[in-house]
Amino acid sequence: VNLASTNNPPAPLRYLTSLAERRMVKRYRAHQNAIRASTKPPFRLDYFHQVDDPHSHLVALALRQIETTYPVDIQSHVVSPPDRMNAPEPDLLREYALRDAGQIAPHYGLIMDTREASATDIEQCEVELSSIPQDQFLDKATSFGALIETPKAEAATRTTSPPTREGNKLRRRLGHFSSATVCFEGNWYWGLDRLYLLESLLCELCDRPNDHLLFPRPKESGPEDASKLSLEIFPSLRSPYTAIGFDRAIALAKSTGVQLEIRPVLPMVMRGVPATMAKGRYIMTDTAREADAYGIPFGDLYDPIGAPVRRAYSLYPWARSMNREIEFLSSFLVNAFSRGVNAANNRGLRQIVEFAGLSWSEGKKHLDTNQWVAEIEENQRVLVDEQGLWGVPSFRLRNAEGNTFCTWGQDRIWLVAAEMKRLMGQ
């Protein structure tokens, strides 16, 4: 079942899809137990490298350290960028990846080396990497740096080159779509962000403590007082990542005293952003393991795409007038993604409203109005046009001088905290 194909599925399809997604999470967790019971060293890691992807450059740098620390056999493969079904905004993604990789690298003790390259230069690097022995791949890949294709017109029209075809085929067969990824026993680890999970599993399999990881998860701790800063959070109500990140972002805001504004947007699929089955499967299992790592309940879900999101947003202005907008959004996410509440009917919505400490008898008077539409559309315009972002949850941090920092993802809450410290001179 591919719920990404419809914005407002009928009740039977919504039920079947939600059931499939719950089973997906359960299978993932069962698979982890199987790995722990049967996998022996040396551990094969398949790494998928894109020469003009800044995050691939950082992962290649990190893997050079990992291969000297753990009993692993790293098999590296050259791949092309993800297709438009999985990366519908390639130009925005390219620009954001460059900015994002540059922002996170210093926090992991890495230096991102970039250089401009033509399409011909890039293909030559792909040819060279595809023809050298495996034990030379990572050294050679990192020596190239992160290639930035110029001019942009070439980058936008670049097609799959012969050296990447075998890597693309293997990546697709193993069930993924992106670069800067490591596959181990059916688990996928994207970017530096998930290496702490890979390392933790390797430590467990090697019966060693995991308190000295090479690339640990950064802490989400901000300054004691960020009251001179403003933080905008852009959540959606159908995002698994928002479901496990919203309360953490709110906790950061409350602990720092930052001036907070919540700016909800429609889910990506409801904004016309496509999603493949492979991408949906990865997001669901990735969210499950991130939730497990943070100790957040997740997986007993009932997909709220379509009408449930719109009906919830129709209640949002009223919830805000009652000073309970944060509690309302949090309640929706918790109930939809960890308590299996069906928000498509009034019984489910009533549970969500009352869970947020609000009155259903009052709330239902505002149900199915359209006062929310203009606000949500404006939030989406700001997200895309002003910030160059499209995913959720996204964040915009500003100081009194107008300096702005924007980022995207529940796995960038720590970076928001770090930027708070920087902007406060700490």
C-alpha positions as CSV (number, residue, x, y, z in Angstrom):
1,V,0.0,0.0,0.0
2,N,1.5,3.4,-1.0
3,L,-0.3,6.1,0.9
4,A,2.0,8.6,-0.8
5,S,-0.2,8.2,-3.9
6,T,-3.2,9.9,-2.3
7,N,-3.8,12.9,-0.2
8,N,-7.0,11.7,1.4
9,P,-7.5,8.0,1.3
10,P,-10.8,6.3,2.0
11,A,-11.2,4.7,5.5
12,P,-10.3,1.1,4.5
13,L,-7.1,2.2,2.7
14,R,-6.2,4.4,5.7
15,Y,-6.7,1.5,8.0
16,L,-4.7,-0.9,5.8
17,T,-1.8,1.5,5.4
18,S,-1.6,2.3,9.1
19,L,-1.6,-1.5,9.8
20,A,1.2,-1.9,7.2
21,E,3.2,0.9,8.8
22,R,2.8,-0.6,12.3
23,R,4.0,-4.0,11.1
24,M,6.9,-2.3,9.4
25,V,8.1,-0.9,12.7
26,K,7.6,-4.2,14.5
27,R,9.6,-6.1,11.8
28,Y,12.4,-3.6,12.1
29,R,12.6,-4.1,15.9
30,A,12.5,-7.9,15.5
31,H,15.3,-7.7,12.8
32,Q,17.5,-5.9,15.3
33,N,17.2,-8.7,17.7
34,A,18.0,-11.2,15.0
35,I,21.2,-9.3,14.1
36,R,22.3,-9.3,17.7
37,A,21.8,-13.0,17.9
38,S,23.6,-14.2,14.8
39,T,26.0,-11.7,13.3
40,K,29.8,-12.3,13.7
41,P,32.9,-10.3,12.7
42,P,34.3,-9.2,10.4
43,F,31.2,-7.1,9.7
44,R,30.5,-6.2,6.1
45,L,29.5,-2.6,5.6
46,D,28.3,-1.5,2.1
47,Y,29.0,2.2,1.6
48,F,27.4,4.3,-1.2
49,H,29.4,7.3,-2.2
50,Q,28.4,10.2,-4.5
51,V,31.4,12.2,-5.5
52,D,29.5,15.6,-5.6
53,D,27.7,15.1,-2.4
54,P,29.1,17.0,0.6
55,H,27.6,14.5,3.1
56,S,29.3,11.6,1.2
57,H,32.6,13.4,1.7
58,L,32.1,13.6,5.5
59,V,31.0,10.0,5.8
60,A,34.0,8.8,3.8
61,L,36.2,10.7,6.2
62,A,34.4,9.1,9.2
63,L,34.6,5.6,7.7
64,R,38.4,5.9,7.5
65,Q,38.4,6.1,11.3
66,I,35.7,3.4,11.8
67,E,37.6,0.8,9.7
68,T,40.6,1.2,12.0
69,T,38.6,0.9,15.2
70,Y,36.1,-1.9,14.5
71,P,36.4,-5.3,12.8
72,V,34.6,-4.3,9.6
73,D,35.0,-5.0,5.9
74,I,33.9,-1.9,4.1
75,Q,32.8,-2.4,0.5
76,S,32.4,1.0,-1.2
77,H,30.3,1.8,-4.3
78,V,30.0,4.8,-6.5
79,V,26.5,6.0,-7.0
80,S,24.6,8.9,-8.7
81,P,22.3,11.4,-7.0
82,P,18.8,10.2,-6.0
83,D,16.2,10.5,-8.7
84,R,13.5,13.2,-8.7
85,M,10.9,10.9,-7.1
86,N,13.1,10.8,-4.0
87,A,14.7,14.2,-4.3
88,P,12.1,16.4,-6.1
89,E,14.1,19.6,-5.6
90,P,17.6,18.7,-6.7
91,D,18.9,22.3,-6.9
92,L,17.5,23.2,-3.4
93,L,18.9,19.9,-2.0
94,R,22.3,20.5,-3.5
95,E,22.5,24.0,-2.0
96,Y,21.2,22.9,1.3
97,A,23.5,19.8,1.5
98,L,26.5,22.1,1.0
99,R,25.4,24.5,3.7
100,D,24.3,21.7,6.1
101,A,27.5,19.6,5.8
102,G,29.6,22.7,6.4
103,Q,27.7,23.6,9.5
104,I,27.9,20.1,11.1
105,A,31.4,19.1,10.2
106,P,33.3,21.1,12.9
107,H,31.0,19.6,15.6
108,Y,32.3,16.1,14.6
109,G,35.9,17.2,14.4
110,L,36.0,17.0,10.6
111,I,37.0,19.5,7.9
112,M,34.9,19.7,4.8
113,D,37.1,20.3,1.8
114,T,35.2,21.5,-1.3
115,R,36.3,22.3,-4.8
116,E,34.5,23.2,-8.0
117,A,34.3,20.7,-10.8
118,S,32.7,20.3,-14.2
119,A,30.5,17.4,-15.2
120,T,33.5,15.9,-17.0
121,D,35.6,16.2,-13.8
122,I,33.0,14.5,-11.8
123,E,32.7,11.5,-14.2
124,Q,36.4,11.1,-14.3
125,C,36.4,10.9,-10.5
126,E,33.6,8.3,-10.7
127,V,35.6,6.3,-13.2
128,E,38.7,6.3,-11.1
129,L,36.9,5.3,-7.9
130,S,35.1,2.5,-9.7
131,S,38.3,1.0,-10.9
132,I,40.6,1.0,-7.9
133,P,41.0,-1.7,-5.2
134,Q,38.6,-1.5,-2.2
135,D,41.3,-0.8,0.3
136,Q,42.2,2.4,-1.6
137,F,38.6,3.7,-2.1
138,L,38.1,5.8,1.0
139,D,41.6,7.5,0.8
140,K,41.0,8.3,-2.9
141,A,37.4,9.5,-2.3
142,T,38.4,11.9,0.5
143,S,41.4,13.2,-1.5
144,F,38.9,14.5,-4.1
145,G,37.1,16.5,-1.5
146,A,33.4,17.4,-1.9
147,L,33.0,18.3,-5.6
148,I,30.7,21.2,-6.4
149,E,29.5,21.0,-9.9
150,T,29.5,24.1,-12.0
151,P,27.8,25.6,-13.8
152,K,24.5,24.9,-12.1
153,A,22.8,24.2,-15.4
154,E,25.0,21.2,-15.9
155,A,24.3,19.9,-12.4
156,A,20.6,20.1,-12.9
157,T,20.8,18.0,-16.1
158,R,23.4,15.5,-15.2
159,T,22.4,11.9,-15.8
160,T,23.6,8.6,-14.5
161,S,27.1,7.8,-15.7
162,P,28.4,4.3,-16.5
163,P,30.6,4.1,-13.4
164,T,27.6,4.5,-11.1
165,R,25.3,2.0,-12.7
166,E,26.5,-1.0,-10.7
167,G,26.4,0.9,-7.4
168,N,22.9,2.3,-8.2
169,K,21.7,-1.2,-9.0
170,L,23.0,-2.6,-5.7
171,R,21.6,0.3,-3.7
172,R,18.2,-0.2,-5.3
173,R,18.3,-4.0,-4.7
174,L,19.2,-3.5,-1.0
175,G,16.3,-1.0,-0.7
176,H,17.6,2.5,-0.6
177,F,17.8,5.6,-2.8
178,S,20.3,8.0,-1.3
179,S,24.1,8.5,-1.1
180,A,26.2,9.0,2.0
181,T,24.6,5.8,3.2
182,V,26.0,2.7,4.9
183,C,24.1,-0.6,4.8
184,F,24.8,-3.2,7.5
185,E,22.7,-6.3,7.8
186,G,19.7,-4.6,6.1
187,N,19.9,-1.5,8.3
188,W,20.7,1.9,6.6
189,Y,22.6,4.7,8.2
190,W,22.6,8.1,6.5
191,G,25.3,10.7,6.9
192,L,27.2,11.4,10.1
193,D,23.9,11.6,11.9
194,R,23.3,7.9,12.1
195,L,26.9,6.7,12.7
196,Y,26.3,6.7,16.4
197,L,23.7,4.0,15.9
198,L,26.0,2.0,13.7
199,E,28.8,2.3,16.2
200,S,26.6,1.4,19.1
201,L,25.5,-1.8,17.3
202,L,29.1,-2.7,16.4
203,C,30.1,-2.1,20.1
204,E,27.3,-4.4,21.2
205,L,28.3,-7.1,18.7
206,C,31.9,-6.8,19.8
207,D,30.9,-6.9,23.5
208,R,32.6,-3.6,24.2
209,P,31.3,-0.5,26.0
210,N,29.8,2.2,23.8
211,D,30.6,5.2,25.9
212,H,33.5,6.4,23.7
213,L,32.1,6.4,20.3
214,L,34.0,8.1,17.5
215,F,30.9,10.0,16.3
216,P,28.5,10.2,19.2
217,R,25.1,12.0,19.0
218,P,25.6,15.7,19.9
219,K,23.8,16.9,23.0
220,E,20.7,19.1,22.6
221,S,21.8,21.6,25.3
222,G,21.4,25.3,24.6
223,P,22.5,28.4,26.7
224,E,20.9,29.2,30.0
225,D,19.4,32.4,28.7
226,A,18.5,32.9,25.0
227,S,15.7,35.3,25.6
228,K,17.2,37.8,23.1
229,L,16.8,35.3,20.3
230,S,13.7,34.2,18.4
231,L,13.0,30.6,17.3
232,E,10.4,29.6,14.7
233,I,9.5,25.9,14.5
234,F,7.8,24.6,11.3
235,P,6.1,21.3,12.1
236,S,3.6,19.3,10.2
237,L,1.1,16.8,11.6
238,R,1.8,13.8,9.4
239,S,5.6,13.8,9.8
240,P,7.1,10.9,11.8
241,Y,10.2,13.0,12.4
242,T,8.1,15.8,13.7
243,A,6.3,13.4,16.0
244,I,9.6,12.4,17.7
245,G,11.2,15.9,17.5
246,F,8.4,18.4,18.4
247,D,8.4,17.9,22.2
248,R,12.2,18.0,22.2
249,A,12.3,21.3,20.3
250,I,9.7,22.7,22.7
251,A,11.8,21.5,25.7
252,L,14.9,23.3,24.2
253,A,12.9,26.5,23.8
254,K,11.5,26.4,27.3
255,S,14.9,25.6,28.9
256,T,16.6,28.6,27.1
257,G,13.8,31.2,27.3
258,V,14.0,31.8,23.5
259,Q,11.1,33.8,22.0
260,L,9.1,31.0,20.4
261,E,6.7,31.0,17.4
262,I,5.1,27.9,16.0
263,R,4.4,27.9,12.3
264,P,2.6,24.7,11.1
265,V,2.7,23.6,7.5
266,L,0.9,21.0,5.5
267,P,2.6,17.6,5.2
268,M,5.0,17.3,2.2
269,V,2.8,14.8,0.4
270,M,-0.2,17.1,0.7
271,R,2.0,19.9,-0.8
272,G,2.6,17.7,-3.9
273,V,6.0,16.4,-2.9
274,P,6.3,12.8,-4.1
275,A,7.4,9.9,-1.9
276,T,8.3,6.4,-3.0
277,M,7.8,3.2,-1.1
278,A,11.5,2.9,-0.5
279,K,11.7,6.4,1.0
280,G,8.5,5.8,3.1
281,R,9.9,2.5,4.4
282,Y,13.2,4.1,5.3
283,I,11.6,7.1,7.1
284,M,9.4,4.8,9.2
285,T,12.1,2.4,10.3
286,D,14.6,5.3,10.8
287,T,12.1,7.2,13.0
288,A,11.5,4.0,15.0
289,R,15.2,3.6,15.9
290,E,15.7,7.3,16.6
291,A,12.6,7.1,18.9
292,D,14.1,4.1,20.6
293,A,17.5,5.9,21.1
294,Y,15.7,8.9,22.7
295,G,13.3,6.7,24.7
296,I,10.3,8.1,22.9
297,P,7.2,5.9,22.3
298,F,6.6,5.4,18.6
299,G,5.0,2.9,16.3
300,D,1.4,2.4,17.3
301,L,0.3,4.8,14.6
302,Y,-2.8,5.7,12.6
303,D,-1.8,7.7,9.5
304,P,-3.4,11.1,9.6
305,I,-2.8,12.2,6.0
306,G,-5.5,14.3,4.4
307,A,-8.7,15.2,6.2
308,P,-7.4,14.5,9.7
309,V,-4.7,17.1,9.2
310,R,-7.0,19.7,7.8
311,R,-9.6,19.2,10.5
312,A,-6.9,19.5,13.2
313,Y,-5.6,22.7,11.6
314,S,-9.2,24.0,11.7
315,L,-9.0,23.8,15.5
316,Y,-5.5,25.3,15.7
317,P,-6.6,29.0,15.8
318,W,-9.0,28.2,18.6
319,A,-6.4,26.2,20.5
320,R,-4.0,29.2,20.2
321,S,-6.7,31.6,21.5
322,M,-6.8,29.3,24.6
323,N,-3.0,29.4,24.9
324,R,-2.9,25.7,24.3
325,E,-1.6,25.5,20.7
326,I,1.7,23.8,21.7
327,E,-0.2,21.2,23.8
328,F,-2.7,20.7,20.9
329,L,0.0,20.0,18.3
330,S,1.9,17.8,20.7
331,S,-1.3,15.8,21.6
332,F,-2.1,15.2,17.9
333,L,1.4,13.9,17.2
334,V,1.6,11.7,20.3
335,N,-1.9,10.2,19.7
336,A,-1.5,9.7,16.0
337,F,2.0,8.2,16.1
338,S,2.3,6.4,19.5
339,R,-1.2,5.8,20.8
340,G,-2.9,4.6,17.5
341,V,-5.7,7.2,17.7
342,N,-7.7,7.5,14.4
343,A,-7.9,11.3,13.9
344,A,-10.1,10.8,10.9
345,N,-13.3,10.7,13.0
346,N,-14.7,12.9,15.8
347,R,-14.1,10.3,18.5
348,G,-10.4,10.4,17.7
349,L,-10.3,14.1,17.5
350,R,-12.1,14.4,20.8
351,Q,-9.4,12.3,22.4
352,I,-6.7,14.5,21.0
353,V,-8.4,17.7,22.1
354,E,-9.1,16.5,25.6
355,F,-5.5,15.1,25.9
356,A,-4.3,18.6,25.2
357,G,-6.4,19.9,28.2
358,L,-9.0,21.5,26.0
359,S,-12.8,21.2,25.9
360,W,-14.3,19.2,23.1
361,S,-17.7,20.8,23.5
362,E,-16.0,24.2,22.7
363,G,-13.6,22.9,20.2
364,K,-16.2,21.2,17.9
365,K,-17.8,24.6,17.3
366,H,-14.6,25.5,15.4
367,L,-14.3,22.2,13.5
368,D,-14.1,22.3,9.7
369,T,-13.8,26.1,9.4
370,N,-11.2,27.5,7.0
371,Q,-9.6,30.3,9.2
372,W,-6.4,28.3,9.2
373,V,-5.8,28.2,5.5
374,A,-4.1,31.6,4.9
375,E,-1.8,31.2,7.8
376,I,-0.6,27.7,6.8
377,E,0.0,28.9,3.2
378,E,2.0,31.8,4.5
379,N,4.1,29.5,6.7
380,Q,4.8,27.3,3.7
381,R,5.8,30.3,1.6
382,V,8.3,31.4,4.3
383,L,9.6,27.9,4.6
384,V,10.3,27.5,0.9
385,D,10.8,31.0,-0.5
386,E,12.7,32.6,2.4
387,Q,14.6,29.7,3.8
388,G,15.1,27.4,0.8
389,L,13.7,24.5,2.8
390,W,10.8,22.1,2.2
391,G,11.0,19.4,4.9
392,V,9.8,19.2,8.5
393,P,10.5,19.9,11.2
394,S,12.4,23.1,10.2
395,F,13.8,25.8,12.3
396,R,14.7,29.5,11.9
397,L,16.7,31.2,14.6
398,R,17.3,34.9,14.7
399,N,19.0,37.5,16.9
400,A,18.2,41.2,17.4
401,E,20.7,42.2,14.8
402,G,18.9,40.2,12.1
403,N,21.4,37.3,11.9
404,T,19.5,34.2,10.8
405,F,20.2,30.5,11.0
406,C,17.9,28.0,9.3
407,T,18.0,24.2,9.4
408,W,15.8,21.2,8.8
409,G,15.3,18.0,10.7
410,Q,14.7,16.5,14.2
411,D,18.4,15.5,14.0
412,R,19.3,19.2,13.9
413,I,17.8,20.2,17.2
414,W,21.3,19.9,18.7
415,L,22.6,22.3,16.0
416,V,19.9,24.8,16.8
417,A,21.1,24.6,20.5
418,A,24.7,25.1,19.4
419,E,23.8,28.1,17.2
420,M,21.9,29.6,20.2
421,K,25.1,29.4,22.1
422,R,27.1,30.9,19.2
423,L,24.7,33.8,18.7
424,M,24.7,34.5,22.5
425,G,28.5,34.6,22.4
426,Q,29.1,31.4,24.3
